[in-house]
Amino acid sequence: MPIKDAVGAKARLMEQGKVRCLGLSEVAVKTTRWAHATHPIAALQTKCSLWSRDVESETLPLTAEPVRELSAARGCATAQVALAWLLSRDGNIFALPEPGVSRIWKRTPPPRI
């Protein structure tokens, strides 16, 4: 099934209240752009490991574009937008600190997105 048809069908399920958001898994940047043009994509699942690093040069720049646009529209730093998104996930996303990190910075309220 073409991605445009699949995303269109899922968008209709969202309109009916049967699906909360749309995500894609293991798709090329071109496919992601095409799908997002049909309906906003809320999540991308991409493999990233020591042996599969193409995400750094292809997918991450794509996801950085909306973050930059949102931070400019809200008048805040891109890091604030990223942190606000992480904090809004109700504990469903976690990050492991880098080795050697010994201090926790003072937490400030995230910007409203």
Backbone hydrogen bonds in HBPLUS format (Angstrom, degrees):
<---DONOR---> <-ACCEPTOR-->    atom                        ^
c    i                          cat <-CA-CA->   ^        H-A-AA   ^      H-
h    n   atom  resd res      DA  || num        DHA   H-A  angle D-A-AA Bond
n    s   type  num  typ     dist DA aas  dist angle  dist       angle   num
A0005-ASP N   A0002-PRO O   3.03 MM   3  5.42 121.5  2.38 107.0 120.6     1
A0006-ALA N   A0002-PRO O   3.02 MM   4  6.37 160.4  2.06 154.2 160.4     2
A0007-VAL N   A0003-ILE O   2.85 MM   4  5.97 170.9  1.86 157.4 159.3     3
A0008-GLY N   A0004-LYS O   2.98 MM   4  5.99 152.5  2.06 136.9 145.4     4
A0009-ALA N   A0005-ASP O   2.91 MM   4  6.11 154.3  1.98 146.6 152.9     5
A0010-LYS N   A0006-ALA O   3.01 MM   4  6.28 157.7  2.06 147.1 153.3     6
A0011-ALA N   A0007-VAL O   2.83 MM   4  6.01 147.9  1.93 146.6 155.9     7
A0012-ARG N   A0008-GLY O   3.10 MM   4  6.38 148.0  2.20 141.3 149.0     8
A0013-LEU N   A0009-ALA O   3.16 MM   4  6.53 146.4  2.28 140.2 149.2     9
A0014-MET N   A0010-LYS O   3.00 MM   4  6.36 143.6  2.13 142.1 152.2    10
A0015-GLU N   A0011-ALA O   3.00 MM   4  6.36 156.7  2.06 148.2 153.8    11
A0016-GLN N   A0012-ARG O   3.08 MM   4  6.35 139.8  2.25 140.6 151.0    12
A0018-LYS N   A0013-LEU O   2.91 MM   5  5.28 150.2  2.00 165.8 158.3    13
A0017-GLY N   A0014-MET O   2.87 MM   3  5.00 155.8  1.93 106.4 114.3    14
A0042-ALA N   A0022-LEU O   2.71 MM  20  5.50 147.7  1.81 153.2 163.2    15
A0024-LEU N   A0043-ALA O   2.93 MM  19  6.37 152.9  2.00 149.2 154.2    16
A0045-GLN N   A0024-LEU O   2.84 MM  21  6.23 152.9  1.92 153.0 161.9    17
A0026-GLU N   A0045-GLN O   2.84 MM  19  6.08 172.4  1.84 172.7 172.0    18
A0032-THR N   A0028-ALA O   2.94 MM   4  6.26 155.0  2.00 151.5 159.2    19
A0033-ARG N   A0029-VAL O   2.92 MM   4  6.19 163.8  1.94 156.9 160.0    20
A0034-TRP N   A0030-LYS O   3.03 MM   4  6.23 159.4  2.07 146.3 152.1    21
A0035-ALA N   A0031-THR O   2.85 MM   4  6.03 162.5  1.88 151.7 156.5    22
A0036-HIS N   A0032-THR O   2.87 MM   4  6.01 163.8  1.90 152.9 157.6    23
A0037-ALA N   A0033-ARG O   2.99 MM   4  6.16 139.8  2.16 140.5 150.9    24
A0038-THR N   A0035-ALA O   2.98 MM   3  5.20 134.9  2.19 101.3 114.0    25
A0039-HIS N   A0035-ALA O   3.00 MM   4  6.36 158.4  2.04 153.5 159.6    26
A0049-SER N   A0052-SER O   3.20 MM   3  4.98 164.3  2.23 121.4 126.2    27
A0052-SER N   A0049-SER O   3.23 MM   3  4.98 146.3  2.35  94.5 104.1    28
A0056-GLU N   A0053-ARG O   3.04 MM   3  5.86 153.1  2.11 123.9 129.2    29
A0057-SER N   A0054-ASP O   3.16 MM   3  5.51 135.2  2.37 105.6 116.3    30
A0058-GLU N   A0054-ASP O   3.02 MM   4  6.12 139.9  2.19 151.6 163.7    31
A0060-LEU N   A0055-VAL O   2.97 MM   5  6.08 175.3  1.97 168.3 166.8    32
A0062-LEU N   A0059-THR O   3.02 MM   3  5.15 119.0  2.40 100.6 116.3    33
A0063-THR N   A0059-THR O   3.03 MM   4  6.39 157.2  2.08 157.9 164.2    34
A0064-ALA N   A0060-LEU O   2.93 MM   4  6.07 139.5  2.09 146.4 158.1    35
A0068-ARG N   A0064-ALA O   2.92 MM   4  6.14 159.8  1.96 156.9 161.6    36
A0069-GLU N   A0065-GLU O   3.04 MM   4  6.31 162.4  2.07 153.8 158.7    37
A0070-LEU N   A0066-PRO O   2.87 MM   4  6.01 161.6  1.90 147.9 152.9    38
A0071-SER N   A0067-VAL O   2.90 MM   4  6.05 162.7  1.93 150.2 155.2    39
A0072-ALA N   A0068-ARG O   2.97 MM   4  6.12 156.0  2.03 147.2 153.7    40
A0073-ALA N   A0069-GLU O   2.99 MM   4  6.20 156.2  2.05 145.6 152.4    41
A0074-ARG N   A0070-LEU O   2.94 MM   4  6.14 144.8  2.07 146.5 156.1    42
A0075-GLY N   A0071-SER O   2.84 MM   4  5.78 117.6  2.23 136.8 151.5    43
A0076-CYS N   A0071-SER O   3.01 MM   5  5.12 162.3  2.05 143.1 147.4    44
A0075-GLY N   A0072-ALA O   3.36 MM   3  5.06 144.3  2.50  90.6 100.5    45
A0080-GLN N   A0077-ALA O   3.05 MM   3  5.23 124.8  2.37  98.8 112.4    46
A0081-VAL N   A0077-ALA O   3.25 MM   4  6.70 152.6  2.33 147.8 154.7    47
A0082-ALA N   A0078-THR O   2.99 MM   4  6.28 163.6  2.01 153.0 157.1    48
A0083-LEU N   A0079-ALA O   2.90 MM   4  6.10 161.8  1.93 149.1 153.9    49
A0084-ALA N   A0080-GLN O   2.85 MM   4  5.94 157.4  1.90 145.8 152.7    50
A0085-TRP N   A0081-VAL O   2.96 MM   4  6.16 155.9  2.02 148.3 154.6    51
A0086-LEU N   A0082-ALA O   3.05 MM   4  6.33 161.7  2.08 147.2 152.0    52
A0087-LEU N   A0083-LEU O   2.87 MM   4  6.08 164.3  1.89 154.9 158.9    53
A0088-SER N   A0084-ALA O   3.03 MM   4  6.14 130.6  2.28 138.5 150.6    54
A0088-SER N   A0085-TRP O   3.16 MM   3  5.17 135.1  2.37  96.3 108.8    55
A0089-ARG N   A0086-LEU O   3.28 MM   3  5.56 167.0  2.29 111.5 114.9    56
A0092-ASN N   A0089-ARG O   3.12 MM   3  5.63 162.6  2.15 119.0 124.3    57
A0101-VAL N   A0098-GLU O   3.23 MM   3  5.90 156.3  2.28 143.2 142.3    58
